[in-house]
Amino acid sequence: MGDASRERAALGRAARKKRRDLDLSQEAVARRGDVHVNLVGRLERGLNVETETLFRVLRGLGISWTDLAPLVNAELGPSESAHG
């Protein structure tokens, strides 16, 4: 798995964890972020999504990129997050 794939997977895991911590369904995040629910699922599965989709999902979660970044780094682990 390439670096970009690992990073997307970590981003997806972090977004899913945050959503679950907030006790939100994918549908609720999609509604709040004005994005199709399938795109929330794509992001959470670590698939490629457009930047606009990422920010809409973040809006649906009620967080900013700076809130999610530490969670992504934690998912990557110490050696992986240092690459960036």
ChimeraX attribute file (.defattr): number of C-alpha atoms within 10 A of each C-alpha:
attribute: neighborCount
match mode: 1-to-1
recipient: residues
	/A:1	6
	/A:2	6
	/A:3	10
	/A:4	11
	/A:5	13
	/A:6	15
	/A:7	19
	/A:8	20
	/A:9	21
	/A:10	22
	/A:11	26
	/A:12	23
	/A:13	20
	/A:14	23
	/A:15	25
	/A:16	21
	/A:17	14
	/A:18	18
	/A:19	21
	/A:20	12
	/A:21	9
	/A:22	11
	/A:23	10
	/A:24	15
	/A:25	14
	/A:26	22
	/A:27	16
	/A:28	15
	/A:29	22
	/A:30	24
	/A:31	15
	/A:32	16
	/A:33	21
	/A:34	14
	/A:35	20
	/A:36	16
	/A:37	17
	/A:38	12
	/A:39	20
	/A:40	26
	/A:41	16
	/A:42	14
	/A:43	22
	/A:44	22
	/A:45	17
	/A:46	20
	/A:47	14
	/A:48	17
	/A:49	13
	/A:50	10
	/A:51	9
	/A:52	10
	/A:53	20
	/A:54	20
	/A:55	16
	/A:56	23
	/A:57	28
	/A:58	23
	/A:59	18
	/A:60	23
	/A:61	22
	/A:62	14
	/A:63	13
	/A:64	14
	/A:65	12
	/A:66	8
	/A:67	12
	/A:68	16
	/A:69	15
	/A:70	13
	/A:71	18
	/A:72	21
	/A:73	19
	/A:74	14
	/A:75	19
	/A:76	20
	/A:77	12
	/A:78	10
	/A:79	8
	/A:80	14
	/A:81	15
	/A:82	9
	/A:83	7
	/A:84	5
